[in-house]
Amino acid sequence: MAKILIIDDDEMVCQSLSLVAQRKGYATDCAYNLGSGLEKASAEMFDVVFLDVNLPDGSGLDALPLLEKLHQAPEVIIITGHSDLRGAELAIKCGAWDYLEKGASVKDITLSLLRALQYRKQKLACNATGKVVSLKRHGIIGNSSKLEACLDQVAQAAAGDASVLVTGETGTGKELFARAVHQNSRRSTMPFVVVDCAALPETLIESMLFGHERGSFTGADHAREGLIRQANGGTLFLDEIGEMPLPLQKALLRVLQEHRFRPLGSSKEVESDFRLVAATNRNLQEMVDGERFRGDLLFRLRAFVIELPSLRETPEDIKLIARHHADRICERYGIPPKGFAPEFLKMLVAYRWPGNVRELVNVIERAISAAHHEQILFPKHLPIQLRIDVTQSALKREMSPPDETELVQEQNLPPLHDFRDALYSKAEKQYLHDLMALSGNDMDKACGISGLSVSRLYALLKLHGISHQR
């Protein structure tokens, strides 16, 4: 018997959904806030969870990653009285089975429930009987939930032959994930052909992709097989496909449809049985809207989309990536592995990494070179601009007033006595700074203004690390 959990603060909604499920012979349980709902989901296994978005103690959307991590995680159907496009997008990206409004008909709710259970039964059966195969993930380092979700998508994409579009910021490792799709597919023993669309000269890109016959243009002294033909039986990886010229996009679309093309200067078509994986750091839909990319080509490309997170979205992976590449670089240089000072790792985690993993690898290599024979890496070994950026960001946070929501959400408030002492110390330090500035850093004038004795003023200045002169 399937078990259904309903998490909603409206008792009438809980009763209605329970009735829908019970009529189909399913067992139900209800929770009226997010906390108790998560407790019940953790304590016993449910097949499907109906989850409200706006709950008294939090957003149901925020709970999706937590439910996803549970053993034999349930399928989640979001059901909300205040639907919005952004919420629907976030829910689907976080793994929700469906996104329904509370005004949906009983027929629609029942159908969504039945399909979710059908999918779950099939998935659990495959997990129980299927062979467990370790995913080949060469060069992909990390175990954050977002990275693991991308690897799950790699496994799904590798099982089929549909086109794959890998998106993400520069330096997130799009080619590594494209290779992982190829290496885990049935084509893994065949060629993986890389085409950098941004680097190909526009005058030669057509002949390089499709090949040419001897004499087909000036300088064509001999026939040449194109990259598409070289990918026959394997995978064709088009990196930075957003840079491909519009005329060539039309030609590529036909190749994707027919898997046949005519080399330049040839009267015959040739075939190529390839699987396409493309990558871009650009928003192709915006390019389509601006008529800079073909919409029909985009439809063919995004049969399967893997959206890679930026490094700042997965800070828990930074230490693992740094350790892996530091060991690799030291081995290449023939030197002993370097240790990391805690402050070194802290600065790595605090940095924003606009260049993502690629930038991190370059920074680690730079730090190892700067350390020479020193065995421990410290912040001093990091590039100066990185240290400046991290330090300035920390100072800006300290100087900016605290946000009210942050104060409300803060769970670890200090004891009142400690809080008062901290406020007093901060105010005292600021007073001394102002005092020394007003007195021109002259101790006698400062004592006259403050009413403090010279010895007491000296002690306070030393305590707070403020420079002074007699």
Secondary structure in CASP SS format (residue, H / E / C, confidence):
PFRMAT SS
TARGET T0000
AUTHOR 0000-0000-0000
METHOD secondary structure of the structure
MODEL  1
M C 1.00
A C 1.00
K E 1.00
I E 1.00
L E 1.00
I E 1.00
I E 1.00
D C 1.00
D C 1.00
D C 1.00
E H 1.00
M H 1.00
V H 1.00
C H 1.00
Q H 1.00
S H 1.00
L H 1.00
S H 1.00
L H 1.00
V H 1.00
A H 1.00
Q H 1.00
R H 1.00
K C 1.00
G C 1.00
Y C 1.00
A E 1.00
T E 1.00
D E 1.00
C E 1.00
A E 1.00
Y C 1.00
N C 1.00
L H 1.00
G H 1.00
S H 1.00
G H 1.00
L H 1.00
E H 1.00
K H 1.00
A H 1.00
S H 1.00
A H 1.00
E C 1.00
M C 1.00
F C 1.00
D C 1.00
V E 1.00
V E 1.00
F E 1.00
L E 1.00
D C 1.00
V C 1.00
N E 1.00
L E 1.00
P C 1.00
D C 1.00
G E 1.00
S E 1.00
G H 1.00
L H 1.00
D H 1.00
A H 1.00
L H 1.00
P H 1.00
L H 1.00
L H 1.00
E H 1.00
K C 1.00
L C 1.00
H C 1.00
Q C 1.00
A C 1.00
P C 1.00
E E 1.00
V E 1.00
I E 1.00
I E 1.00
I E 1.00
T E 1.00
G C 1.00
H C 1.00
S C 1.00
D C 1.00
L H 1.00
R H 1.00
G H 1.00
A H 1.00
E H 1.00
L H 1.00
A H 1.00
I H 1.00
K H 1.00
C C 1.00
G C 1.00
A C 1.00
W C 1.00
D E 1.00
Y E 1.00
L E 1.00
E E 1.00
K C 1.00
G C 1.00
A C 1.00
S C 1.00
V H 1.00
K H 1.00
D H 1.00
I H 1.00
T H 1.00
L H 1.00
S H 1.00
L H 1.00
L H 1.00
R H 1.00
A H 1.00
L H 1.00
Q H 1.00
Y H 1.00
R H 1.00
K H 1.00
Q H 1.00
K H 1.00
L H 1.00
A H 1.00
C H 1.00
N H 1.00
A H 1.00
T H 1.00
G C 1.00
K C 1.00
V C 1.00
V C 1.00
S C 1.00
L C 1.00
K C 1.00
R C 1.00
H C 1.00
G C 1.00
I C 1.00
I C 1.00
G C 1.00
N C 1.00
S C 1.00
S H 1.00
K H 1.00
L H 1.00
E H 1.00
A H 1.00
C H 1.00
L H 1.00
D H 1.00
Q H 1.00
V H 1.00
A H 1.00
Q H 1.00
A H 1.00
A H 1.00
A C 1.00
G C 1.00
D C 1.00
A C 1.00
S C 1.00
V E 1.00
L E 1.00
V E 1.00
T E 1.00
G C 1.00
E C 1.00
T C 1.00
G C 1.00
T C 1.00
G C 1.00
K H 1.00
E H 1.00
L H 1.00
F H 1.00
A H 1.00
R H 1.00
A H 1.00
V H 1.00
H H 1.00
Q H 1.00
N C 1.00
S C 1.00
R C 1.00
R C 1.00
S C 1.00
T C 1.00
M C 1.00
P C 1.00
F E 1.00
V E 1.00
V E 1.00
V E 1.00
D E 1.00
C C 1.00
A C 1.00
A C 1.00
L C 1.00
P C 1.00
E C 1.00
T C 1.00
L C 1.00
I H 1.00
E H 1.00
S H 1.00
M H 1.00
L H 1.00
F H 1.00
G E 1.00
H E 1.00
E C 1.00
R C 1.00
G C 1.00
S C 1.00
F C 1.00
T C 1.00
G C 1.00
A C 1.00
D C 1.00
H C 1.00
A C 1.00
R E 1.00
E E 1.00
G C 1.00
L H 1.00
I H 1.00
R H 1.00
Q H 1.00
A C 1.00
N C 1.00
G C 1.00
G C 1.00
T E 1.00
L E 1.00
F E 1.00
L E 1.00
D E 1.00
E C 1.00
I H 1.00
G H 1.00
E H 1.00
M C 1.00
P C 1.00
L H 1.00
P H 1.00
L H 1.00
Q H 1.00
K H 1.00
A H 1.00
L H 1.00
L H 1.00
R H 1.00
V H 1.00
L H 1.00
Q H 1.00
E H 1.00
H C 1.00
R E 1.00
F E 1.00
R C 1.00
P C 1.00
L E 1.00
G C 1.00
S C 1.00
S C 1.00
K C 1.00
E C 1.00
V E 1.00
E E 1.00
S C 1.00
D C 1.00
F C 1.00
R E 1.00
L E 1.00
V E 1.00
A E 1.00
A E 1.00
T E 1.00
N C 1.00
R C 1.00
N C 1.00
L H 1.00
Q H 1.00
E H 1.00
M H 1.00
V H 1.00
D H 1.00
G C 1.00
E C 1.00
R C 1.00
F C 1.00
R C 1.00
G H 1.00
D H 1.00
L H 1.00
L H 1.00
F H 1.00
R H 1.00
L H 1.00
R C 1.00
A C 1.00
F E 1.00
V E 1.00
I E 1.00
E E 1.00
L C 1.00
P C 1.00
S C 1.00
L H 1.00
R H 1.00
E H 1.00
T C 1.00
P H 1.00
E H 1.00
D H 1.00
I H 1.00
K H 1.00
L H 1.00
I H 1.00
A H 1.00
R H 1.00
H H 1.00
H H 1.00
A H 1.00
D H 1.00
R H 1.00
I H 1.00
C H 1.00
E H 1.00
R H 1.00
Y H 1.00
G C 1.00
I C 1.00
P C 1.00
P C 1.00
K C 1.00
G E 1.00
F E 1.00
A C 1.00
P H 1.00
E H 1.00
F H 1.00
L H 1.00
K H 1.00
M H 1.00
L H 1.00
V H 1.00
A H 1.00
Y C 1.00
R C 1.00
W C 1.00
P C 1.00
G C 1.00
N H 1.00
V H 1.00
R H 1.00
E H 1.00
L H 1.00
V H 1.00
N H 1.00
V H 1.00
I H 1.00
E H 1.00
R H 1.00
A H 1.00
I H 1.00
S H 1.00
A H 1.00
A H 1.00
H C 1.00
H C 1.00
E C 1.00
Q C 1.00
I E 1.00
L E 1.00
F C 1.00
P H 1.00
K H 1.00
H H 1.00
L C 1.00
P C 1.00
I H 1.00
Q H 1.00
L H 1.00
R H 1.00
I H 1.00
D H 1.00
V H 1.00
T H 1.00
Q H 1.00
S H 1.00
A H 1.00
L H 1.00
K H 1.00
R H 1.00
E H 1.00
M H 1.00
S C 1.00
P C 1.00
P C 1.00
D C 1.00
E H 1.00
T H 1.00
E H 1.00
L H 1.00
V H 1.00
Q H 1.00
E C 1.00
Q C 1.00
N C 1.00
L C 1.00
P C 1.00
P C 1.00
L H 1.00
H H 1.00
D H 1.00
F H 1.00
R H 1.00
D H 1.00
A H 1.00
L H 1.00
Y H 1.00
S H 1.00
K H 1.00
A H 1.00
E H 1.00
K H 1.00
Q H 1.00
Y H 1.00
L H 1.00
H H 1.00
D H 1.00
L H 1.00
M H 1.00
A H 1.00
L H 1.00
S C 1.00
G C 1.00
N C 1.00
D E 1.00
M H 1.00
D H 1.00
K H 1.00
A H 1.00
C H 1.00
G H 1.00
I H 1.00
S H 1.00
G C 1.00
L C 1.00
S C 1.00
V H 1.00
S H 1.00
R H 1.00
L H 1.00
Y H 1.00
A H 1.00
L H 1.00
L H 1.00
K H 1.00
L H 1.00
H C 1.00
G C 1.00
I C 1.00
S C 1.00
H C 1.00
Q E 1.00
R C 1.00
END
